[in-house]
Amino acid sequence: MSLTETRTRVISLVVGPGDHGVVRHAIAVGAAAGVKVARFPGVPTAAELAALPGDATVAHLHYTDRLFGPDAATAAARVRDLAIRLERRLVIGLHDVPVLDGTPHSTLRVTAYRLVAGCADVVLVASNHERDRLYRCGIDADIGVVPLPIDCRGVLPAAQETGAVHGRTVGVLGFIYPGKDHEDVIEASSTLPSDVAVHALGAPSDGHADLVGTLARLAARRGRRFAVTGRLDDATLALALRRVDVPVVPGRTMSASASLGEWIGAGRRPIVASNDYTREVAAAAPDLMTMYDPKRPGQLSAALRAALNEPPSTWHAGHVPEVYSPDHVGRSHRRLYHHVATRR
């Protein structure tokens, strides 16, 4: 990293609760890049923006619509107003990039993401897959790609902490919302031994509390115990990630996944649904996950059964490709900030 890049003044604007995956990512990236981080529980007011350090020439805003409003259109309008007031070069990191599938919900989100992208000097995403998805959504912008960091510096040897007192567990990490595909895990686990329970490590996303009941009823019909932990503090989460017997990342259409990185960062080798994003990660780090095809009946059940029968297969040794290391991700962000600060 050049001295000029080091001197580029940056302020990272982080909106939302501390347990949200995008917020956790934003804080980690700010630390890795060595930039100032300004935390806001909600969209910052004009007075809060005026109080930001005056020496920052670049602002980095991490965006997913759920953090900025009750619906996609409101969230995008708030970002547009914020961008006007910032009076700085602006990098917007887009998360949960929508799929252009023709449904009304998708159409609304795509329109909103187009508006948000138009507010940025540079748009940042976490994978080539996300960049291609933005292009398919009609977003013609300067798009940078920096992967989500995977921090394995604290990985301990596989201590076999798994195996709860009341039986074995299959765990899905993260907020509960439609498209997270907890249903797939419950269905697939129905053929497993009766002591195996499905645990959702997290809480329902805003507006989706009813999904917990839906999942519980599905589990009851399938003769499977199902539990939701609710929000977990860092220490409790770290313990939970190591105590689950089989970690699973079942999302079929995810654009990127902080949950995948959390599992790997805890030393786990999760069972992961094959999709454009996970195939991209697996191409660089094939030993850090076990892939299954969610379109092929029985594959997830077979993978769960194999993992339960071979517990060491759910752990890894802590070796992650350099491109995913926090230091490399931090340097990549600094280069991006310098590019934004010096572009004409």
C-alpha positions, 0 to 999 in steps of 0.5 A, a space after each residue: 500500500 502506498 503512502 498516498 493510499 494510507 493518507 486517504 481520509 475515510 469515514 465508514 458510516 454504519 447504520 443498524 443494530 450491532 448484531 446484524 450481519 451487515 453491521 458486523 461486516 462493516 465494523 470488521 472492514 473498518 478495523 481491517 482498513 484502519 478507518 474511522 467508523 461512525 455508528 448510527 442506530 438509524 439513518 443519520 440526521 443532518 445534525 449527525 452528519 454535520 458532526 462527522 470529522 471534517 477531514 474525511 474526503 471519502 465516505 463508505 456506506 454499507 447498504 441493505 434495504 432492511 437497515 434503512 427503511 420499512 420497504 425498499 423504496 423508502 430505504 432508497 429515498 433515505 440513502 439518496 437524501 443522505 448522499 446529497 447531504 454528505 458532500 463527500 466522495 461516496 462508496 456504497 457497499 451493496 449487500 443482499 443484492 436482489 434477483 431480477 426474477 419478475 416478481 413484484 417484490 423483486 421489481 421493487 427491490 431492483 428499482 431501489 438498488 438502482 437508485 442507491 447505486 446511482 448515488 455512489 461514486 463507486 459501488 462495492 460488492 463481495 463477489 463477481 456473482 454479485 457484480 454480474 447480478 447488478 449488471 443483470 439488474 440494469 445497474 451500469 456503475 463503477 463496481 468494485 469487488 472485494 470478498 467478505 473477510 474470513 477471520 480464522 486467526 482465533 481458530 482452535 483445534 477441533 476440540 469436539 465440543 459438539 454434542 449437546 446434553 439432550 442430543 445432537 444438533 444441526 445448526 443454521 446461523 443468521 436471521 430467520 426470513 423467507 429465502 434463508 431455507 430453514 425449511 430445507 434443513 427441517 425436511 432433510 433432517 426428518 430421516 435422521 435419528 430421532 435425537 437430532 434437533 434443528 437449531 436456528 442460531 439467531 432471531 427472526 428478521 423484522 416483519 417475519 416473526 410469524 415464520 418461527 411458528 411456521 417452521 415449528 409446525 413443519 418440524 412437528 409434522 416431520 417429528 423433528 425438534 426445532 429451537 430458535 436461540 434468539 439474538 446471541 451476544 458474541 461470546 455465546 455465539 462463539 460457543 454455539 458455533 463450536 457446539 453445533 454438531 453439523 453446521 449448514 448454510 442452506 440458502 439457495 439464492 444468497 448473493 453473499 453470506 456472512 454466515 458462511 464466513 462466521 462458520 468458517 471463522 469458528 473452525 467449522 466446515 459447513 454443509 453448503 447449498 451449491 449456488 453461484 456465490 458458494 461455487 465462487 468461494 469454493 473455487 478458491 477455498 474448496 476444503 472449507 465447505 461441503 457442497 450439496 445440490 439443493 435441486 437434487 432430492 436427498 442430497 442434503 439428507 445424505 450430507 447431514 447423515 454423513 457429517 453426523 457419522 463423521 464429526 471431524 468432517 465438520 471441522 477445518 484446520 484454519 487455512 484460508 486463502 490470502 484473498 479472504 484474510 482480514 489484512 488483504 481485505 483491508 488493503 483492498 478497501 484502502 486501494 478502492 478508497 484511494 481510487 475514489 478519492 483521486 478519480 476525476 
